[in-house]
Amino acid sequence: MIIYDLRCEKGHKFEGWFNDRTSFEKQQTQKLIICPACGSSDVGMVPSTISIMGKDVKESNRRDAEVSSLPKALRLFHEYLDKNFEDVGRKFAEVALKIHHGEEEGRNIKGITTENEEETLREEGIQFLKIPVPKFDS
């Protein structure tokens, strides 16, 4: 089934479900497609989000294929973290507290904490996400 976004002559938008484009064209020619809002059979196809984004689909599918295995997904995840987060190592809780209290500039950080440090961060109302991420050698 193919879903097309349709619009009647009065501007009402609605969806139509067809086996293929030929089925749509045949039904359109025979005036079998009727607007559910006004009953008009003067209906045409309008660009849909899928049509507009069609060029990105191939790129998206390529990225999906790249991430299809766990080691590849983890590699990409590590690359993202390395590129977008400052590694403060074992000083994570200390730096997070300073950022929270305005003593340091706000930024994305990553690092290591102990359970006691995590409890302190929670008590201070500091949101953080603990993600155990194994590293695989390539």
C-alpha positions as CSV (number, residue, x, y, z in Angstrom):
1,M,0.0,0.0,0.0
2,I,1.1,3.5,-0.8
3,I,-0.3,6.5,1.2
4,Y,-0.6,9.8,-0.8
5,D,-1.4,13.2,0.7
6,L,-4.3,14.6,-1.3
7,R,-6.1,17.9,-1.5
8,C,-9.4,18.9,-3.1
9,E,-10.1,22.0,-5.1
10,K,-11.3,23.7,-1.9
11,G,-8.0,23.1,-0.1
12,H,-9.1,20.2,2.2
13,K,-6.2,17.9,2.9
14,F,-6.6,14.1,3.4
15,E,-4.9,10.8,2.8
16,G,-5.6,8.2,0.2
17,W,-4.4,4.6,0.3
18,F,-3.6,2.9,-3.1
19,N,-2.0,-0.2,-4.3
20,D,0.3,1.8,-6.6
21,R,0.5,5.1,-8.5
22,T,-1.4,3.6,-11.4
23,S,-4.3,2.7,-9.1
24,F,-4.4,6.3,-7.9
25,E,-4.3,7.7,-11.4
26,K,-7.1,5.4,-12.6
27,Q,-9.3,6.3,-9.6
28,Q,-8.6,10.0,-10.1
29,T,-9.5,9.9,-13.8
30,Q,-12.7,8.0,-13.0
31,K,-13.5,10.6,-10.3
32,L,-13.7,7.9,-7.6
33,I,-11.6,9.8,-5.1
34,I,-13.9,12.0,-3.1
35,C,-12.9,14.6,-0.5
36,P,-14.3,13.5,2.9
37,A,-14.9,17.1,4.0
38,C,-16.8,18.5,1.0
39,G,-17.5,15.6,-1.4
40,S,-15.5,17.2,-4.3
41,S,-14.0,14.7,-6.8
42,D,-11.5,17.4,-8.1
43,V,-8.6,15.9,-6.1
44,G,-4.9,16.0,-6.7
45,M,-1.7,14.8,-5.0
46,V,0.3,17.2,-2.8
47,P,3.9,16.9,-1.8
48,S,4.2,15.0,1.4
49,T,6.9,15.0,4.1
50,I,8.2,11.7,2.8
51,S,8.5,13.1,-0.8
52,I,10.3,16.2,0.4
53,M,12.6,14.2,2.6
54,G,13.2,11.5,0.0
55,K,16.8,12.4,-0.8
56,D,17.7,12.0,2.9
57,V,16.3,8.5,3.0
58,K,19.2,6.9,1.2
59,E,21.7,8.7,3.6
60,S,19.6,7.6,6.5
61,N,19.5,4.0,5.3
62,R,23.3,4.1,4.8
63,R,23.7,5.3,8.4
64,D,21.4,2.6,9.7
65,A,23.5,0.0,7.9
66,E,26.6,1.4,9.5
67,V,25.1,1.1,13.0
68,S,23.7,-2.4,12.3
69,S,26.3,-4.1,14.6
70,L,27.0,-3.4,18.2
71,P,30.7,-2.7,17.9
72,K,30.0,-0.2,15.1
73,A,27.2,1.5,17.2
74,L,29.5,1.7,20.2
75,R,32.3,3.2,18.1
76,L,30.0,5.9,16.7
77,F,28.7,6.5,20.3
78,H,32.3,7.0,21.6
79,E,33.1,9.3,18.7
80,Y,30.1,11.4,19.5
81,L,31.0,11.6,23.2
82,D,34.7,12.4,22.4
83,K,33.6,15.2,20.0
84,N,30.9,16.8,22.2
85,F,31.9,16.2,25.9
86,E,34.9,17.3,27.9
87,D,36.5,14.4,29.7
88,V,37.1,15.5,33.3
89,G,38.0,12.0,34.5
90,R,37.7,11.3,38.2
91,K,36.8,15.0,38.8
92,F,33.4,14.6,37.3
93,A,31.4,15.3,40.6
94,E,33.7,18.2,41.5
95,V,33.3,19.9,38.1
96,A,29.6,19.2,38.0
97,L,29.1,20.8,41.4
98,K,31.1,23.9,40.3
99,I,29.1,24.2,37.1
100,H,25.9,23.8,39.1
101,H,26.9,26.5,41.5
102,G,28.0,28.9,38.7
103,E,31.7,28.7,39.6
104,E,32.5,27.3,36.2
105,E,31.0,27.8,32.7
106,G,28.3,25.3,31.8
107,R,29.3,22.7,29.3
108,N,28.9,19.0,28.5
109,I,31.2,16.9,30.6
110,K,31.9,13.2,31.0
111,G,33.9,11.3,33.6
112,I,33.9,8.8,36.4
113,T,32.1,9.0,39.8
114,T,31.9,6.9,42.9
115,E,28.6,5.9,44.5
116,N,29.0,8.5,47.2
117,E,29.7,11.2,44.7
118,E,26.6,10.2,42.7
119,E,24.5,10.5,45.9
120,T,25.9,14.0,46.5
121,L,25.0,15.0,43.0
122,R,21.5,13.7,43.4
123,E,21.1,15.5,46.8
124,E,22.2,18.8,45.1
125,G,19.6,18.3,42.3
126,I,22.2,17.8,39.6
127,Q,21.0,15.8,36.7
128,F,23.4,13.3,35.2
129,L,23.3,10.1,33.3
130,K,25.4,7.2,34.1
131,I,26.1,5.1,31.0
132,P,28.4,2.1,31.4
133,V,29.9,1.8,27.9
134,P,32.4,-0.9,27.1
135,K,35.2,-0.1,24.6
136,F,35.9,-2.7,22.0
137,D,39.3,-2.8,20.2
138,S,39.0,-2.6,16.5
